[in-house]
């Protein structure tokens, strides 16, 4: 359910303009859409869920979906850091093994 932000008239979901005052669709606000720290925290803890919620709500609830997107980005970065560190350590240990292992194994 939508309401016109100019006059408060109730509008149908597909309304382009308010029939009462003529306000354009950009000035129409969706009821129940607000920034939410709770959804941001949930999408931080569960980034995949955050991405799904963002994709579902980005058109209907733009304010809430922007909070979810911020939580998703932060959660994804925090999740990605240990993976990158582990890969770097693996590469460094492999290079160290190549350096310390004798290349000529003929019994000398």
C-alpha positions as CSV (number, residue, x, y, z in Angstrom):
1,X,0.0,0.0,0.0
2,X,1.3,3.4,-0.9
3,X,0.5,6.9,0.2
4,X,1.2,10.2,-1.5
5,X,3.8,12.2,0.3
6,X,2.3,15.5,-0.8
7,X,-1.4,15.0,0.2
8,X,-1.5,11.7,2.1
9,X,-4.0,10.1,-0.3
10,X,-3.9,6.3,-0.4
11,X,-2.7,5.0,-3.8
12,X,-2.7,1.8,-5.7
13,X,0.6,0.0,-6.0
14,X,1.0,0.7,-9.8
15,X,0.1,4.5,-9.5
16,X,2.3,6.8,-11.5
17,X,0.7,10.0,-10.2
18,X,-1.6,10.8,-7.3
19,X,-5.2,11.2,-8.6
20,X,-6.0,13.7,-5.9
21,X,-3.1,16.2,-6.2
22,X,-1.2,15.1,-9.3
23,X,2.1,14.4,-7.5
24,X,4.5,12.3,-9.6
25,X,5.6,8.8,-8.7
26,X,9.0,9.8,-7.4
27,X,7.2,11.6,-4.6
28,X,5.2,8.5,-3.6
29,X,6.5,6.8,-0.5
30,X,6.0,3.1,0.3
31,X,4.6,2.4,3.8
32,X,6.9,0.5,6.1
33,X,10.1,1.5,4.3
34,X,12.8,2.8,6.7
35,X,16.4,2.3,7.3
36,X,16.9,-0.6,9.7
37,X,20.0,-1.4,11.8
38,X,18.6,-4.8,12.6
39,X,18.5,-5.8,8.9
40,X,22.0,-4.4,8.4
41,X,23.3,-6.6,11.3
42,X,21.5,-9.7,10.0
43,X,22.9,-9.2,6.5
44,X,26.4,-8.6,8.1
45,X,26.2,-11.9,9.9
46,X,24.7,-13.8,6.9
47,X,25.9,-12.1,3.7
48,X,24.2,-14.5,1.4
49,X,20.9,-13.8,3.0
50,X,21.6,-10.0,2.9
51,X,22.3,-10.2,-0.9
52,X,19.0,-12.1,-1.4
53,X,17.0,-9.6,0.7
54,X,18.6,-6.7,-1.1
55,X,17.7,-8.1,-4.5
56,X,14.1,-8.8,-3.4
57,X,13.5,-5.4,-1.7
58,X,15.5,-3.0,-3.8
59,X,12.5,-1.7,-5.8
60,X,9.8,-1.9,-3.2
61,X,11.8,-0.8,-0.1
62,X,14.8,1.3,-1.2
63,X,15.7,2.7,2.2
64,X,15.7,-0.7,3.9
65,X,17.5,-2.4,1.0
66,X,20.3,0.3,1.2
67,X,20.8,-0.6,4.9
68,X,20.9,-4.3,3.9
69,X,23.4,-3.6,1.2
70,X,25.7,-1.8,3.6
71,X,25.6,-4.8,6.0
72,X,26.2,-7.2,3.1
73,X,29.2,-5.3,1.9
74,X,30.8,-5.2,5.4
75,X,30.0,-8.8,6.1
76,X,31.4,-10.0,2.8
77,X,34.7,-8.0,3.3
78,X,35.0,-9.4,6.8
79,X,34.4,-12.9,5.5
80,X,36.8,-12.5,2.6
81,X,39.8,-11.3,4.7
82,X,40.6,-14.6,6.4
83,X,40.3,-16.4,3.1
84,X,42.8,-14.1,1.5
85,X,45.2,-14.4,4.5
86,X,45.0,-18.2,4.4
87,X,45.8,-18.2,0.7
88,X,48.7,-15.9,1.2
89,X,50.1,-18.1,3.9
90,X,49.7,-21.1,1.8
91,X,51.6,-19.5,-1.1
92,X,54.3,-18.3,1.2
93,X,54.7,-21.7,2.8
94,X,54.9,-23.3,-0.7
95,X,57.5,-20.9,-1.8
96,X,59.5,-21.5,1.4
97,X,59.3,-25.2,0.8
98,X,60.6,-24.8,-2.7
99,X,63.5,-22.7,-1.5
100,X,64.6,-25.0,1.3
101,X,64.2,-28.3,-0.6
102,X,67.4,-29.3,-2.4
103,X,66.9,-29.3,-6.1
104,X,69.7,-31.8,-6.8
105,X,68.8,-35.2,-5.2
106,X,71.7,-37.4,-6.3
107,X,73.1,-38.4,-2.9
108,X,75.7,-35.6,-2.7
